[in-house]
Amino acid sequence: MDIVWYIYVTFIGLMLGSFYNVVGIRVPAGESLLGRSHCPKCGKTLGVVELIPVIGYLVLMGKCKECKSHISIKYPLIELISGSLFLLLFVLLRGNMVEYIVSISFVSLMLIVVVSDLYYQVVPDKVLLVFLPIILVLRMFSDFIPWYESLIGGILGFGFMYLIAWYGEKRFKKQALGGGDIKLYFIIGLFLGYNLVFLSLFFASVIGLLYGMIIRKKTGYIPFVPFIFVGSILSYLVGQAFIDWYLGILM
């Protein structure tokens, strides 16, 4: 029976990942979420097979069937990440379904804002406002971390990012952080709690620094939300073990 559940959860994750692509692209552009997906170049409506997550991309060989324009690899990547995390978190948390719902809600939020950041360099307030009450209420019912640690984490996450933005603007006379990133960290703090929220920023910064060193992109916008996503998931999965290891070295 386990394999049936694993396949089912992965399938749901893949399907929702496809939907998160749509939300992340359409909401910032002010477009309706209703209606079939279509080629952004020629407007051709996608067929049933083409809409199947990952498989549709492979069938099309990464190109529109009508105009032959290139289809971004970001679409199947988001779908694969969604399906993989839905499965991984299910395996780890199947004994605590409330926490599982909290975790996949957070993953859903982050995947949507990652897409928006990659395409438009924004974190949509509308998306944050939808997920904020969901994660806040669910976190209150989960026994994974005490509710007050969650609330303190949200306040600390928001406050710390706000201070960074304020100092950056004063010091460099330009915007150092987007308002969306600051508000996003309130939700991240709610999800992780106060003991892991700063670790997520540390992981995100290190990964972003390594990316910058390897890619060596000197100009243009480098999306930071994908790094925040990876840092947050790492903190959630291995953060406490990392802290225990680090404290063990000091002692």
Long-range contacts (C-beta under 8 A, 24 or more apart in sequence): 5-90, 5-94, 6-87, 6-90, 6-91, 9-86, 9-87, 9-90, 10-83, 10-84, 10-86, 10-87, 11-83, 12-86, 13-82, 13-83, 13-84, 13-85, 13-86, 13-87, 13-104, 14-53, 14-54, 14-79, 14-80, 14-82, 14-83, 15-53, 16-82, 16-86, 16-108, 17-53, 17-78, 17-79, 17-80, 17-81, 17-82, 17-83, 17-111, 18-51, 18-53, 18-75, 18-79, 20-78, 20-82, 20-108, 20-111, 20-112, 20-115, 21-74, 21-75, 21-78, 21-79, 21-115, 23-112, 23-115, 23-127, 24-78, 24-111, 24-112, 24-113, 24-114, 24-115, 24-116, 24-118, 24-119, 24-127, 25-115, 25-116, 25-119, 27-112, 27-116, 27-124, 27-126, 27-127, 28-116, 28-119, 28-120, 28-122, 28-124, 29-120, 39-64, 39-66, 39-67, 39-69, 39-71, 41-67, 41-69, 42-66, 42-67, 42-69, 53-79, 53-83, 54-79, 54-80, 74-115, 74-118, 78-111, 78-114, 78-115, 81-111, 82-107, 82-108, 82-111, 85-233, 92-237, 96-142, 96-143, 96-144, 98-138, 98-141, 98-142, 98-143, 99-142, 99-143, 99-144, 101-138, 102-135, 102-138, 102-139, 102-142, 102-144, 102-191, 103-236, 105-131, 105-134, 105-135, 105-138, 106-131, 106-135, 106-187, 106-191, 106-232, 106-236, 107-233, 109-135, 109-187, 110-225, 110-228, 110-229, 110-232, 110-233, 111-229, 113-180, 113-184, 113-225, 114-223, 114-225, 114-226, 114-229, 116-225, 117-223, 117-224, 117-225, 117-226, 118-223, 118-225, 118-226, 121-178, 121-221, 121-223, 122-178, 122-180, 123-178, 123-180, 123-181, 123-183, 123-184, 123-225, 124-180, 125-180, 125-183, 128-180, 128-183, 128-184, 128-187, 131-187, 132-186, 132-187, 132-190, 135-187, 135-190, 135-191, 136-190, 139-190, 139-191, 145-193, 146-193, 149-193, 149-194, 149-195, 150-189, 150-190, 150-191, 150-193, 151-190, 152-189, 152-193, 152-194, 153-188, 153-189, 153-190, 153-191, 153-192, 153-193, 153-194, 153-195, 153-196, 153-197, 154-186, 154-187, 154-189, 154-190, 155-186, 155-189, 156-189, 156-194, 156-197, 156-198, 157-185, 157-186, 157-188, 157-189, 157-190, 157-192, 157-197, 157-198, 158-182, 158-183, 158-185, 158-186, 158-189, 160-185, 160-198, 160-201, 161-185, 161-201, 181-224, 181-225, 181-228, 184-225, 184-228, 185-228, 188-228, 188-232, 191-232, 191-236, 192-232, 192-235, 192-236, 192-239, 195-239, 195-240, 195-243, 196-235, 196-236, 196-239, 196-240, 196-243, 197-235, 199-231, 199-235, 199-239, 199-242, 199-243, 200-228, 200-231, 200-232, 200-234, 200-235, 200-236, 200-239, 201-228, 201-231, 202-231, 203-230, 203-231, 203-232, 203-234, 203-235, 204-228, 204-230, 204-231, 204-232, 205-231, 206-231, 207-231
